[in-house]
């Protein structure tokens, strides 16, 4: 089926981008952390919907940026002022959406009493604190190395 092939191609595109693009990995990790934090914070259904759209928008923009950069690099590796404009504009689009996402987070998480309750919950439980610390380390390694780098790290001979 044509639709299944298209879906498979999309998944391949995401996988390829995750393997090669540290900025995409950063946004994915940030989305996961924000989602967990949001669950502890207790967002409303409307806030969850907005959060889903914001996360999807930032990740989609990063994927579009990757696509444009790949095409530009295929055209030429040499400096070209038009290609620089295209790459810079795409990066600026990702930045604009990312700043918008931060603004949404500031609005959503402005209740200091609820923030304090989340941090009290996490820091008051040894299990949650250890889980958060281990997750933070895994997140940094994933963003820095990506799946390919992690695989190479563990397959040394």
Secondary structure, 3 states (H helix, E strand, C coil): CHHHHHHHHHHHHHHHHHHHCHHHHHHHHHHHHHHHHHHHHCCCHHHHHHHHHHHHHHHHHHHHHHHHHHHHHHHCCCCCHHHHHHHHHHHHHHHHHHHHHHHHHHHHCCCHHHHHHHHHHHHCCHHHHHHHHHHHHHHHHHHHHHHHHHHHHHCCC
